[in-house]
Amino acid sequence: MRIGIIIGRIGGVDGVALETEKWIQVFQRMGHEVFILSGQFEEIEIDLKHETLFPVLSFFSSECAWEQNRAFFDPTDDADELMSDIQSV
């Protein structure tokens, strides 16, 4: 089976990245082919066949920072602007 994972950052020491890496290894040991789309790869060499860097997914990209701010820190009653921005990426 082919499995796709989309994550803001892989590698490093945060809990989500570590848990994701664990599941990637589990899936691979089970014989699955795992593909990763990430905004940032830390401390690992990218396997171009299975891993794709998409910087806009990084928590540190200007697009992601704006979306996080609009969704969590300065939300408005009208979500159309935020949804339009997310869908345009």
C-alpha positions in Angstrom: 0.0 0.0 0.0 1.1 3.6 -0.6 0.7 5.9 2.3 1.0 9.7 2.1 1.8 11.9 5.1 1.5 15.7 5.2 3.2 17.4 8.0 4.6 20.9 8.8 8.0 19.6 10.0 9.7 16.2 10.1 12.8 15.6 12.1 13.9 17.4 15.2 12.6 16.7 18.7 8.9 17.9 18.9 6.4 15.3 19.8 4.3 15.3 16.6 7.4 14.8 14.4 8.8 12.0 16.6 5.5 10.2 16.7 5.2 10.6 12.9 8.7 9.2 12.4 7.7 6.2 14.5 4.7 5.5 12.4 6.7 5.9 9.2 9.0 3.2 10.4 6.1 0.9 11.4 4.5 1.3 8.0 7.8 0.6 6.2 8.4 -2.5 8.3 5.0 -3.7 7.3 6.0 -3.3 3.6 4.2 -0.1 2.8 5.6 2.6 0.7 5.5 5.9 2.6 5.5 9.4 0.9 6.0 12.5 2.9 5.1 16.1 2.0 6.6 18.5 4.5 7.3 22.2 5.0 10.6 21.4 6.7 13.0 18.5 7.0 15.3 18.7 10.0 18.4 16.6 10.5 17.6 14.1 7.7 18.6 13.8 4.1 15.7 14.0 1.8 14.8 10.9 -0.3 13.6 12.5 -3.5 11.6 9.5 -4.5 9.5 9.5 -1.3 9.9 12.9 0.3 8.9 16.3 -1.1 9.7 19.7 0.5 6.8 22.2 0.2 8.0 25.2 2.2 4.6 26.9 2.5 3.7 24.1 5.0 6.5 25.1 7.3 5.4 26.7 10.6 7.9 29.5 9.8 6.6 30.4 6.4 4.9 33.8 6.0 1.8 32.1 4.7 1.5 29.7 7.6 2.2 32.5 10.1 -0.6 34.6 8.7 -3.0 31.6 8.6 -2.2 30.6 12.2 -2.6 34.2 13.4 -5.9 34.6 11.6 -7.2 31.2 12.8 -6.1 31.2 16.4 -4.8 34.5 17.7 -6.8 37.2 15.8 -9.9 35.4 14.4 -12.8 37.2 12.8 -16.4 36.2 12.7 -16.1 35.8 8.9 -13.8 32.8 8.0 -14.1 33.4 4.2 -10.8 35.3 4.0 -8.9 32.6 5.8 -10.5 29.8 3.9 -9.9 31.5 0.6 -6.2 32.0 1.5 -5.8 28.3 2.5 -7.5 27.1 -0.7 -5.3 29.3 -2.9 -2.2 27.4 -1.7 
